[in-house]
Amino acid sequence: MNKILVILSSAHQLDLADGQRLETGFYLNELGVPAQHLAEAGYQLVLANPRGNRPAMDASSDDASFFGNDEVLYQRTRAFVQQLPGMDQPKTFAQILSEGLDDYAGLFVPGGHAPMADLLMDPQLGQILRHFHQHSKPTAMICHGPAAALSAQFDPIGFVSALKEGREVPAQDWIYASYAMTVFSNIEERVAEMKMPAKLQFHIESALKLAGARMDVAWIPMQSKVVRDRELITGQNPASDEELAKQFLEMLGARQPAGARKQS
């Protein structure tokens, strides 16, 4: 198994609390940095999202500041992401389920606010995550990517609908209940909201805690933090990209016999 399933959002906008919409997508470094490390280690990346449309990049992430102001690294990562096979037409979740998941070694969900628009309540993604959970396959999520984990419960649509209405409804049969994880924190989100036209409908740290996760976040905003629990590894924010990639590769390598992975 040398394939990694990269889960992306189909959303280009996120509804805000007052009815306005936020232009969004994936964060460049949160996708590009781990993806490059995975590709360099010999893994084949397979991109998938709900509708099979081209994912949008969050314009606010298209900046060298997310790469330590290293212009060369920024441009190299940008070119790598633009040329990823399947970026123009990812597989749909339905296609992924139809083809089967046995050949995948791991799964990766980058951030950006887009996962909060669709991934967190997609029942087909919930099916996909259950396979990786049941087979203890390394599953990595960064920043807002852990929102996708909420899809793996009995009624993700009902759970999210209640959140948007300001109601707290317990998650049922959530596969990640009691897992330790991190995510873009409420504190970080409040800072981010200062640059938005309106506030979010809910904060993802609070949503995951309500669902039953044991949240572990760095209190100082934008510090790298990575949390591992069983097959799940989560990174808190854009600053966690390198450490998440490093530990994800360690988890993948621990499951591979020596020489089993084809090198590129």
N, C-alpha and C positions, 0 to 999 in steps of 0.2 A: 504494500500500500504506500504510494508516494503522492497521493492527491490530497490537497487541502481545499475544502469547500469554503469559499469566501462569500459571506452573506451581506448583501447590500440592500438598501432601501430603494423602492421605486418612486418615492415621494420627492418632489422638488420644493414643496412648501409645507409649513406646519401651521395649523390653526392656533391662534393665540386666544387668550381669555376674553378679549373684547370683540372677537370676530375678525380682527385683522389677521393677515397671514405673514409668516416669516419665510423669506427665501432661504432654503437650506439644502443640505446634501451631505456627502461624506466629507470628513476632514482629510486634507491631502496627506499630512504626515502620519495620521492614525491608520490610514490604509497603506500608504506608500512605504513607510519605514519597515513595518513587520513583513509586508509582502515581498520587499526586496530581500530581506534576510531569508525568508522561506525559499524564494526562488534560487538564491545563491547556495542554499543547502541542498538543492536538488529536488525540491518539491514542485509538483505541477499544481498551479492555482486554477481552480474552476469557479467562475463567478456566477452568482445566482441572485435573483430578486423576485418579488411577487409577480410582476407583469412582464418581465423580459425586456423592459425598456432601458435606454441608456441612463445610468445613474448620474445624478448631478453632483458636482463638487461644490461645497460651501465656499463661496467667494472669499469669505473672511479668512479662510485657511490658506489661501493662495499667496503665501508671503514667506519670505526667508526667515522671519523672526521665529517661526516654528522649527527652524533647523539651526538654531544657534547663530542666526545671521550669516550662515555659510551659504553664499550664493551658488557655489558649485554644487553642493549637496542638494540644495533646493531645486535647482534646474534639473539635476540628474533624476531626482525622485519624481518630479513633475513629468518628465519625459517617460519614465518607466511606467507610471500610472496610465498615462494617455495611450501607451502601446500595449497595455495588458490584453492578452487574448480574451475575447468575450466582452470587453468593455462596451462596445457598440451594441451588442445584443447578448446580454447574459442569459443563461438558462432560467426558465421559470422554476418555481418550487415544485410545480406539478411534474415538470420534466425530470427534475432531480429525483423525486420520489418514484417515478415510473422506471427510471434507469437503475435504481437501487443505490444503496449507500455503503455497501460492504467494502468497496475499494478506497474509501476515504480514511485517511489516517487521523485527520483532525478537522476542526471547524474554526473559523475566525470571523468576528463581527467588528468592523471598525465603527468609530463614532461619527460625530456631527449630530445635529438634532433630528435628522431625518428618520432614524429608527423609531422615534416617538410618534411619528405620523402613521406608520403602517406595521412595522415589524412586530411591535409589542402585542398585537392582537391578531396575528395571522395564524390560523389553525394549521395550515400546512407546514409552516415553520416550526410550530409546536411538535408536529410529527417528526420532523427532521431532528430536532434537538433531543427528542426522546430516544432515538436510535443512538446518538452519541453518548447520551447518559447511560443507557442500558448496557452499552458495550465499553464504558469507561474510556472513551476516546477523548483526548485532549481538546478542550473547547475554550477558546480565547475571545474575550470581549473587552473593548476599551472605550472609556469616556461615556458616551450615551449608548454605546453598543449593548451594554447589559440590559437595556430596555427590552431587547429581543427575547431575553430569558422569560419574560412574563407571558409569552405566547404558549409556553408549555404547561398550561393548567387546564382544568376542565372547561372553563368558560372565560377565555381571555377577553372576548368582546364585552361581556357583561361587566367584568372587573374594570376595564378601562373606561367604559361608559359611565360607571359610577364615579370614578375618579374625576372625570370631566364635569360631573354634576356636583362635585363637592361631597360625595357620599363615600363612606368607607365600607366596602364589602369584602369579606375575607376571601382569599384565594382558595380554590378547592383543588386538591390533588396536584399541587405544584411540585414539579420534580426537584426544584432547587430549594424547597423549604428547609430551613436550618443551615443552609450553606453560608459560609463566610464569603463576602464579596465586597468590592468597592465599585464606585461609579462617580461620575461628575457630581460633586456634593451640592447640598442645598446652599451652602455658603458661596461656592463658586457660581452656582446658577443665579443667585441674587445679583452678583457682580455682572454676569453676562446680561441679565435682564435690563440693566441700566442702558445698554446699547440697542435694545429692541424697541419696536414701536409700542409694545404692550407686554404684560406679563404672560408667562406660560400658563396653561390650564392646570398643570400640577408639576411638581418636581419629582424627578425619577428616583432620587435617593429615598424619599418618603414612600413612593409607590412600592419599591422593592422591599423596604422594611415592613410595610403593611402586608405584603404577600407572604412574608415569613423569612426573609433573608436576615442574616446577622451582618449588619453593615459596619464596615471598617474603613473610615475615610481620614485622610490627613486634614487637620484643622487649618493648616496654612495653605491658602489657595495656590493651585498650580505647582505644587511640589509632586515629584514622581512618587507614585505608590502602586504596588502590585500585590494582589492577594491571591493565594492558591488554596483551594479546598477540593480535595478529590480530583475529579477530571476537569474542574472549572478553574480558569485563571482570568482575573479581571484587572484592568488598569484604570486608574481614576480619571486621568485627564490627558491632554496632548503631551504633557511632559513625561508621561509614562511609556511612550512608544518604544524606546530602545530596550528598557528593562522588560517590558512585556514580551517583546520579540525574543529576547535572550532566554527567558524562562519558558516560554512556549516551545522553543526548539529543544530545550532540555527535556521537557515532558514528552515531546514526540520521540526524541532519541531514545528515551528510556523504554519505549515500547517496541523499538525496531531492533531486530537481530543485526549484528555487525555485517555491513556490506549489503543489507537488504534494500537500501534505497538507491535508486539510480541517480547518479550524479550528472548535472548538466554541464 
